[in-house]
Amino acid sequence: MQIYKVGGAVRDRLLGIPVTDIDRVVVGATTEEMLALGYKPVGSDFPVFLDPKNGDEYALARTERKSGRGYGGFVFHASPEVTLEEDLIRRDLTINAMAEDEAGNLTDPYHGQQDLDARILRHVSPAFAEDPLRVLRVARFAARYAGLGFTVAPETLELMRELSASGELEALTPERSWKEISRALMENQPQVFIQVLRDCGALKTLMPEIDALFGVPQPEAHHPEIDTGVHTLSVLEQAAIHAQPLTVRWACLLHDLGKGLTPVDKLPQHIAHEQRGVKLIKAMNERFKVPRDCQELALLVGEYHTHGHRALELRPSTLLELLQSFDVYRRPQRFEEFVMACEMDARGRKGLEQRSYPQADYLRGAALAARGVAVAPLLEQGYKGPELGEALKRERLKALKAYKSESGVNG
């Protein structure tokens, strides 16, 4: 029995970056031997075991062959006869197909270290094209390591194009797709993930609503970058630079979907794109079974982000309606995330990345003013039921008028 560290642990150590997860593969062992040593079995597809002392994961060396469509369409074979090289060849990228024994000796049959040095993301073997999930994984690695200068090898991008054209991507489950998408959005350069998907034709299949934004013009006065798709990538980039959470990043990606439906004769103006975008945002949320918090924020940002930009011009009554839409009294954090998404949208424009965004603090102040209205005095005056709700509205509107006046804002 021989135990090796494999995959990301070896890759990241060689890159000189912190190792977070350690995967181990066991060569020359049977399930019975692992059980006899006290390891606990987990996983149904192939033999994986947990060390009872520390919870570390160990997988028996295995081979695989394609047996059906999609990510799950494989038959695995694990036995003591499977060699380390046979186990490594089934992996996606050469930089993930290296192993290290307990003495620190490197096994690198597919030249992963060479590709690390050359900053290349390259597939290990033609079997890469059997698993559609690898299109998403490679795009995610491109987003993670773009800052280190990594790019996708042309021949690997070509295989990704073939996979995208084959119909295999449609066999991916919503859960598996969302797992990769959500992880990719939280990488250092999530815009690279979207760009790579577009470069290989996968974006058109997985997110046609995003793909449709490229080539759609916007008024140059507000959008020096002009192209709506380019703007969307820039907004996503700003969200990463400013360390926004997943909810904000998902909302940033989807905020302008309605612009893809603007009639050609109306371009480059996009009047009412906010309302047009709602059904498209709903479609993407449902397609990937997106978590509720991400769904809700994306819909609200899509519908109201232009309100955020015009915050200083809004009448107090409109401002109150905006705050009510977000249930800012019970869910203040969601409104804060909306404000941040609006700011990322404002910064995601060519040459305007460092612009100030006074609307953010103004909106925060408005939320505080409205939330500062006390209920107790109204209850003491005998208000209850719907009448209490109306009285609260009146008092909150009064507070917002006072706030606007104190802020010296016209409109």
C-alpha positions as CSV (number, residue, x, y, z in Angstrom):
1,M,0.0,0.0,0.0
2,Q,1.3,3.4,-1.0
3,I,-0.3,6.8,-0.2
4,Y,0.2,9.9,-2.2
5,K,-1.0,13.5,-2.0
6,V,-2.6,14.4,-5.4
7,G,-4.2,17.2,-7.2
8,G,-4.6,20.7,-5.7
9,A,-2.4,20.1,-2.7
10,V,0.6,19.3,-5.0
11,R,-0.2,22.1,-7.5
12,D,-0.6,24.8,-4.9
13,R,2.5,23.8,-3.0
14,L,4.5,24.1,-6.2
15,L,2.9,27.5,-7.0
16,G,3.9,28.7,-3.5
17,I,0.4,29.5,-2.4
18,P,-1.5,28.2,0.7
19,V,-2.7,24.6,0.5
20,T,-6.3,24.4,1.7
21,D,-7.5,20.9,0.8
22,I,-5.5,17.8,0.7
23,D,-6.6,14.8,-1.5
24,R,-4.9,11.5,-1.1
25,V,-4.9,8.4,-3.3
26,V,-4.1,4.9,-2.1
27,V,-2.3,2.6,-4.5
28,G,-2.2,-1.2,-4.0
29,A,-4.9,-1.6,-1.4
30,T,-8.3,-3.2,-1.3
31,T,-11.5,-2.0,0.4
32,E,-11.1,-4.9,2.9
33,E,-7.6,-3.8,3.8
34,M,-8.8,-0.2,4.4
35,L,-11.6,-1.3,6.6
36,A,-9.3,-3.6,8.6
37,L,-7.1,-0.6,9.3
38,G,-10.1,1.2,10.7
39,Y,-10.9,3.6,7.9
40,K,-14.5,4.5,7.5
41,P,-16.1,4.2,4.0
42,V,-18.0,7.1,2.4
43,G,-19.3,7.8,-1.1
44,S,-21.2,5.4,-3.3
45,D,-19.6,5.9,-6.7
46,F,-16.1,4.7,-5.8
47,P,-14.2,3.7,-2.7
48,V,-13.4,6.7,-0.5
49,F,-12.5,6.4,3.2
50,L,-12.1,8.7,6.1
51,D,-9.3,8.4,8.7
52,P,-11.2,8.0,12.0
53,K,-8.4,9.9,13.9
54,N,-8.5,13.2,11.9
55,G,-11.2,12.9,9.2
56,D,-8.7,13.0,6.3
57,E,-10.0,11.6,3.0
58,Y,-8.4,8.7,1.1
59,A,-9.5,7.4,-2.3
60,L,-8.5,4.1,-3.8
61,A,-6.7,4.4,-7.1
62,R,-9.2,4.0,-9.9
63,T,-9.9,4.1,-13.6
64,E,-13.1,5.2,-15.3
65,R,-14.8,4.7,-18.6
66,K,-17.7,6.6,-20.2
67,S,-21.0,4.9,-19.9
68,G,-23.6,7.6,-20.5
69,R,-24.3,11.3,-20.8
70,G,-23.2,14.0,-18.4
71,Y,-21.1,14.4,-15.4
72,G,-22.4,11.2,-13.8
73,G,-22.1,9.0,-16.9
74,F,-19.1,7.0,-15.8
75,V,-18.2,3.5,-14.5
76,F,-15.4,3.4,-12.0
77,H,-13.0,0.5,-11.3
78,A,-10.8,0.5,-8.2
79,S,-8.4,-2.4,-7.5
80,P,-4.9,-3.0,-6.1
81,E,-3.7,-3.4,-9.8
82,V,-4.6,0.2,-10.8
83,T,-1.3,2.2,-11.0
84,L,-0.7,5.7,-9.9
85,E,-0.2,6.8,-13.5
86,E,-3.6,5.2,-14.5
87,D,-5.3,7.1,-11.7
88,L,-3.7,10.4,-12.7
89,I,-4.5,10.1,-16.4
90,R,-8.2,10.4,-15.7
91,R,-7.8,13.8,-14.2
92,D,-8.8,17.0,-16.0
93,L,-5.6,19.2,-16.2
94,T,-1.9,18.3,-16.2
95,I,-1.4,20.7,-13.2
96,N,-3.9,18.6,-11.3
97,A,-2.3,15.3,-12.4
98,M,0.8,15.3,-10.1
99,A,1.3,13.2,-7.0
100,E,3.7,13.4,-4.1
101,D,4.7,10.5,-1.8
102,E,5.1,10.7,2.0
103,A,8.8,11.6,1.5
104,G,8.0,14.5,-0.8
105,N,9.0,12.9,-4.0
106,L,7.1,14.1,-7.1
107,T,5.4,11.9,-9.7
108,D,4.6,13.9,-12.8
109,P,3.9,11.6,-15.7
110,Y,2.0,14.2,-17.8
111,H,4.3,17.2,-17.4
112,G,2.2,19.2,-15.0
113,Q,5.2,21.0,-13.5
114,Q,6.2,22.1,-16.9
115,D,2.8,23.6,-17.6
116,L,2.8,25.2,-14.1
117,D,6.0,27.0,-15.1
118,A,4.6,28.0,-18.5
119,R,1.3,29.1,-16.8
120,I,-0.8,26.8,-19.1
121,L,-4.1,25.1,-18.3
122,R,-3.8,21.9,-20.5
123,H,-5.9,18.8,-20.5
124,V,-4.2,15.5,-19.6
125,S,-5.7,13.2,-22.3
126,P,-8.5,13.1,-24.9
127,A,-10.7,11.6,-22.2
128,F,-11.1,15.2,-21.0
129,A,-13.9,15.6,-23.6
130,E,-16.0,12.8,-22.0
131,D,-16.9,15.0,-19.0
132,P,-18.9,18.2,-19.7
133,L,-18.3,19.5,-16.1
134,R,-14.7,20.0,-17.1
135,V,-15.7,23.0,-19.3
136,L,-16.9,24.7,-16.1
137,R,-13.9,23.5,-14.1
138,V,-11.3,24.8,-16.5
139,A,-13.1,28.1,-16.8
140,R,-13.1,28.3,-13.0
141,F,-9.3,27.5,-12.7
142,A,-8.7,30.2,-15.4
143,A,-10.6,32.7,-13.1
144,R,-8.6,31.5,-10.0
145,Y,-5.1,31.7,-11.6
146,A,-5.5,34.5,-14.2
147,G,-3.7,36.8,-11.8
148,L,-0.7,34.5,-12.0
149,G,-0.7,34.7,-15.8
150,F,-2.4,31.4,-16.5
151,T,-4.3,30.9,-19.8
152,V,-6.1,27.9,-21.4
153,A,-4.1,26.0,-23.9
154,P,-5.5,26.4,-27.5
155,E,-5.9,22.6,-27.9
156,T,-7.8,22.4,-24.6
157,L,-10.0,25.3,-25.6
158,E,-10.8,23.4,-28.8
159,L,-11.9,20.3,-26.9
160,M,-14.0,22.6,-24.7
161,R,-15.6,23.9,-27.9
162,E,-16.3,20.4,-29.1
163,L,-17.9,19.6,-25.7
164,S,-20.0,22.7,-25.9
165,A,-21.3,21.9,-29.4
166,S,-22.0,18.2,-28.5
167,G,-25.1,18.8,-26.4
168,E,-23.3,17.2,-23.3
169,L,-23.5,20.4,-21.3
170,E,-27.3,20.1,-21.3
171,A,-26.9,16.8,-19.3
172,L,-25.4,18.7,-16.3
173,T,-27.6,18.8,-13.3
174,P,-28.6,22.3,-12.0
175,E,-27.0,21.5,-8.6
176,R,-23.6,20.5,-10.1
177,S,-23.6,23.5,-12.5
178,W,-24.4,25.9,-9.6
179,K,-21.7,24.4,-7.5
180,E,-19.1,25.3,-10.1
181,I,-20.6,28.6,-11.0
182,S,-20.9,29.8,-7.4
183,R,-17.3,28.7,-6.7
184,A,-16.1,30.5,-9.9
185,L,-17.9,33.7,-9.0
186,M,-16.0,33.8,-5.7
187,E,-12.6,33.5,-7.4
188,N,-10.2,36.4,-7.7
189,Q,-11.2,37.2,-11.3
190,P,-14.7,35.8,-11.9
191,Q,-15.1,37.8,-15.1
192,V,-12.4,35.5,-16.6
193,F,-14.8,32.5,-15.9
194,I,-17.5,34.1,-18.0
195,Q,-15.1,35.1,-20.8
196,V,-13.6,31.6,-21.1
197,L,-17.1,30.1,-21.2
198,R,-17.9,32.5,-24.0
199,D,-14.6,31.8,-25.8
200,C,-15.5,28.1,-26.0
201,G,-19.2,28.5,-26.9
202,A,-20.5,27.2,-23.5
203,L,-22.0,30.5,-22.4
204,K,-24.5,30.4,-25.2
205,T,-25.7,27.0,-23.9
206,L,-25.5,27.6,-20.2
207,M,-26.4,31.3,-19.9
208,P,-27.8,32.5,-23.2
209,E,-29.1,35.6,-21.4
210,I,-25.6,36.7,-20.6
211,D,-24.2,35.7,-24.0
212,A,-26.9,37.9,-25.7
213,L,-25.4,41.0,-24.0
214,F,-22.2,41.0,-26.0
215,G,-22.4,43.3,-29.0
216,V,-25.4,45.3,-27.5
217,P,-24.4,49.0,-27.4
218,Q,-25.2,51.5,-24.6
219,P,-24.9,55.3,-24.6
220,E,-21.2,56.2,-24.6
221,A,-21.8,59.2,-22.2
222,H,-22.8,56.8,-19.4
223,H,-20.9,53.7,-20.7
224,P,-17.5,54.5,-22.2
225,E,-17.0,50.8,-22.8
226,I,-20.3,50.8,-24.9
227,D,-20.7,47.0,-25.1
228,T,-23.2,45.7,-22.5
229,G,-21.4,42.4,-22.2
230,V,-18.0,44.1,-21.6
231,H,-19.8,46.2,-19.0
232,T,-21.2,43.2,-17.2
233,L,-17.7,41.6,-17.0
234,S,-16.3,44.9,-15.6
235,V,-19.0,45.0,-12.9
236,L,-18.2,41.5,-11.9
237,E,-14.5,42.4,-11.8
238,Q,-15.3,45.3,-9.5
239,A,-17.4,43.1,-7.2
240,A,-14.3,40.8,-6.8
241,I,-11.9,43.7,-6.2
242,H,-14.2,45.0,-3.5
243,A,-14.6,41.5,-1.9
244,Q,-18.3,41.3,-2.3
245,P,-20.3,38.2,-1.2
246,L,-21.8,35.7,-3.6
247,T,-25.2,37.3,-3.4
248,V,-23.8,40.6,-4.7
249,R,-21.7,38.9,-7.4
250,W,-24.6,36.9,-8.7
251,A,-26.8,40.1,-8.8
252,C,-23.9,42.0,-10.6
253,L,-23.8,39.3,-13.3
254,L,-27.6,39.4,-13.9
255,H,-28.4,43.1,-13.4
256,D,-28.6,44.2,-17.0
257,L,-30.2,41.1,-18.7
258,G,-33.1,43.2,-19.9
259,K,-30.7,45.1,-22.3
260,G,-30.4,41.9,-24.3
261,L,-34.1,42.3,-25.2
262,T,-34.1,46.0,-26.2
263,P,-35.6,46.4,-29.8
264,V,-32.8,47.2,-32.3
265,D,-34.5,50.4,-33.4
266,K,-34.4,51.7,-29.8
267,L,-30.6,51.2,-29.3
268,P,-28.4,52.4,-27.8
269,Q,-31.1,53.5,-25.3
270,H,-32.5,50.9,-22.9
271,I,-35.7,52.4,-21.6
272,A,-37.5,50.0,-19.2
273,H,-34.8,47.3,-19.4
274,E,-35.2,46.8,-15.7
275,Q,-38.7,45.4,-16.1
276,R,-37.8,43.4,-19.2
277,G,-34.9,41.8,-17.3
278,V,-37.1,40.3,-14.5
279,K,-38.3,37.3,-16.4
280,L,-34.7,36.5,-17.6
281,I,-33.4,36.8,-14.1
282,K,-36.1,34.4,-12.9
283,A,-35.2,32.0,-15.7
284,M,-31.5,31.9,-14.7
285,N,-32.4,31.5,-11.0
286,E,-34.6,28.5,-11.8
287,R,-32.3,26.9,-14.3
288,F,-29.5,26.6,-11.7
289,K,-31.7,26.2,-8.6
290,V,-30.0,29.2,-7.1
291,P,-30.2,29.7,-3.3
292,R,-33.0,31.9,-2.2
293,D,-30.9,34.8,-0.9
294,C,-29.1,35.0,-4.3
295,Q,-32.3,34.8,-6.2
296,E,-34.0,37.5,-4.2
297,L,-31.2,40.0,-4.4
298,A,-30.7,39.4,-8.2
299,L,-34.3,40.2,-8.8
300,L,-34.3,43.3,-6.7
301,V,-31.1,44.7,-8.1
302,G,-32.3,44.0,-11.7
303,E,-35.5,45.9,-11.1
304,Y,-34.2,48.8,-8.9
305,H,-30.5,49.4,-9.7
306,T,-31.4,52.6,-11.7
307,H,-33.3,53.8,-8.7
308,G,-30.0,53.4,-6.8
309,H,-28.1,55.5,-9.4
310,R,-30.8,58.2,-9.2
311,A,-31.1,58.1,-5.4
312,L,-30.2,61.8,-5.0
313,E,-33.0,62.8,-7.4
314,L,-35.8,60.5,-6.0
315,R,-38.8,62.1,-4.3
316,P,-39.2,61.0,-0.6
317,S,-42.3,59.0,-1.6
318,T,-40.3,57.1,-4.2
319,L,-37.5,56.5,-1.8
320,L,-40.0,55.1,0.7
321,E,-41.4,52.7,-1.9
322,L,-37.8,51.6,-2.6
323,L,-37.1,50.9,1.1
324,Q,-40.4,49.1,1.5
325,S,-39.6,46.8,-1.6
326,F,-36.5,45.6,0.3
327,D,-38.3,45.1,3.6
328,V,-35.5,47.3,5.0
329,Y,-37.0,47.2,8.5
330,R,-36.6,43.5,9.0
331,R,-33.8,42.8,6.4
332,P,-31.4,45.7,6.5
333,Q,-28.5,43.5,5.2
334,R,-30.3,42.8,2.0
335,F,-30.6,46.6,1.3
336,E,-26.9,47.1,2.1
337,E,-26.1,44.4,-0.5
338,F,-28.3,46.2,-3.0
339,V,-26.4,49.5,-2.3
340,M,-23.1,47.7,-2.9
341,A,-24.3,46.1,-6.2
342,C,-25.3,49.5,-7.4
343,E,-21.9,50.9,-6.6
344,M,-20.2,48.0,-8.4
345,D,-22.4,48.8,-11.4
346,A,-21.4,52.4,-11.3
347,R,-17.7,51.5,-11.1
348,G,-17.8,48.8,-13.8
349,R,-17.3,51.4,-16.6
350,K,-14.2,52.0,-18.6
351,G,-12.1,54.8,-16.9
352,L,-14.7,55.3,-14.1
353,E,-13.5,52.5,-11.7
354,Q,-12.4,55.0,-9.1
355,R,-15.4,57.3,-9.3
356,S,-17.1,58.4,-6.1
357,Y,-20.6,57.1,-5.5
358,P,-22.3,59.5,-3.0
359,Q,-25.6,57.6,-3.6
360,A,-24.4,54.8,-1.4
361,D,-24.1,56.8,1.8
362,Y,-27.3,58.7,0.9
363,L,-29.3,55.5,0.6
364,R,-27.8,54.1,3.8
365,G,-28.8,57.3,5.6
366,A,-32.3,57.1,4.2
367,A,-32.7,53.6,5.4
368,L,-31.6,54.6,8.9
369,A,-34.0,57.6,8.9
370,A,-37.0,55.3,7.9
371,R,-36.0,52.6,10.4
372,G,-35.6,55.2,13.1
373,V,-39.4,55.8,13.3
374,A,-40.7,54.3,16.5
375,V,-43.8,52.2,16.6
376,A,-44.6,52.6,20.3
377,P,-45.9,56.2,20.1
378,L,-48.3,55.2,17.4
379,L,-49.6,52.3,19.4
380,E,-50.1,54.6,22.4
381,Q,-52.2,56.8,20.1
382,G,-54.5,53.8,19.5
383,Y,-53.4,52.9,16.0
384,K,-53.7,49.2,15.1
385,G,-54.0,46.9,12.1
386,P,-54.1,48.6,8.6
387,E,-54.4,52.0,10.3
388,L,-51.1,51.4,12.1
389,G,-49.4,50.5,8.8
390,E,-50.7,53.7,7.2
391,A,-49.6,55.9,10.2
392,L,-46.1,54.3,10.1
393,K,-45.9,55.1,6.4
394,R,-46.8,58.7,7.0
395,E,-44.2,59.0,9.8
396,R,-41.5,57.4,7.7
397,L,-42.3,59.7,4.8
398,K,-42.0,62.6,7.1
399,A,-38.6,61.3,8.4
400,L,-37.4,60.9,4.8
401,K,-38.5,64.5,3.8
402,A,-36.6,65.8,6.8
403,Y,-33.5,63.6,5.9
404,K,-33.6,64.9,2.3
405,S,-33.8,68.5,3.5
406,E,-31.0,68.1,6.0
407,S,-28.8,66.4,3.3
408,G,-29.2,69.5,1.1
409,V,-30.3,67.3,-1.8
410,N,-32.7,68.6,-4.4
411,G,-35.3,66.6,-6.2
